[in-house]
Amino acid sequence: MTTLKLTQIGNSVGVILPKDVLARLKLEKGDLLHVTDMPGGISLTPYDPGFEEQLEIGREFMREYRDTFRALAK
């Protein structure tokens, strides 16, 4: 477990992530970090939690119109 300290950054308060945490999350300066409310607190992840839902909707659409996509591919 890593303990992080809140620090003043300009007019805001922030957390500085250590290099090992950035490496584990495969994050670099300028990357986006998504915050999701969880039953036991929050989750920080570099992956957009809504993306999987959008991907599944796209897959369903492609399955439904499979024949149309095949005809268009010819």
C-alpha positions as CSV (number, residue, x, y, z in Angstrom):
1,M,0.0,0.0,0.0
2,T,1.2,3.5,-0.9
3,T,0.3,6.5,1.2
4,L,0.2,9.8,-0.6
5,K,0.1,13.3,0.9
6,L,-2.1,16.1,-0.3
7,T,-0.1,19.1,-1.3
8,Q,-0.9,22.7,-2.4
9,I,-0.5,23.1,-6.2
10,G,-1.3,26.8,-7.1
11,N,-4.8,27.5,-5.9
12,S,-5.7,23.8,-5.8
13,V,-4.8,20.7,-3.8
14,G,-3.3,17.7,-5.5
15,V,-1.6,14.5,-5.1
16,I,1.8,13.7,-6.6
17,L,2.1,10.1,-7.8
18,P,5.4,8.4,-7.3
19,K,7.3,7.1,-10.4
20,D,6.6,3.5,-9.5
21,V,2.8,4.2,-9.4
22,L,3.0,6.0,-12.7
23,A,4.9,3.0,-14.2
24,R,2.3,0.5,-12.9
25,L,-0.5,2.5,-14.4
26,K,1.5,3.2,-17.6
27,L,0.9,6.9,-17.2
28,E,3.0,9.9,-18.4
29,K,2.7,13.6,-17.9
30,G,-0.4,14.9,-19.7
31,D,-2.3,11.5,-19.6
32,L,-5.9,11.4,-18.4
33,L,-6.8,9.6,-15.1
34,H,-10.4,8.6,-14.6
35,V,-12.0,8.8,-11.1
36,T,-14.9,6.4,-10.4
37,D,-17.0,6.2,-7.3
38,M,-16.9,2.7,-5.7
39,P,-18.7,1.3,-2.7
40,G,-15.5,1.4,-0.6
41,G,-14.1,4.7,-1.9
42,I,-12.8,5.7,-5.3
43,S,-11.0,4.1,-8.2
44,L,-8.3,5.8,-10.2
45,T,-7.7,4.3,-13.6
46,P,-6.2,5.4,-16.9
47,Y,-9.0,3.5,-18.7
48,D,-12.3,5.2,-19.4
49,P,-14.9,3.1,-17.6
50,G,-17.6,4.0,-20.2
51,F,-15.5,2.8,-23.1
52,E,-16.2,-0.9,-22.5
53,E,-20.0,-0.2,-22.6
54,Q,-19.6,1.8,-25.8
55,L,-17.6,-1.0,-27.3
56,E,-20.2,-3.6,-26.5
57,I,-22.9,-1.5,-28.0
58,G,-20.8,-1.3,-31.2
59,R,-20.4,-5.1,-31.2
60,E,-24.1,-5.7,-30.8
61,F,-24.8,-3.3,-33.7
62,M,-22.2,-5.1,-35.9
63,R,-23.8,-8.5,-35.1
64,E,-27.2,-7.2,-35.9
65,Y,-26.2,-5.8,-39.3
66,R,-23.6,-8.5,-40.1
67,D,-25.0,-9.2,-43.5
68,T,-25.1,-5.5,-44.4
69,F,-21.5,-5.1,-43.4
70,R,-20.5,-8.1,-45.5
71,A,-22.3,-6.8,-48.6
72,L,-20.6,-3.4,-48.1
73,A,-17.2,-5.0,-47.8
74,K,-17.5,-6.6,-51.3
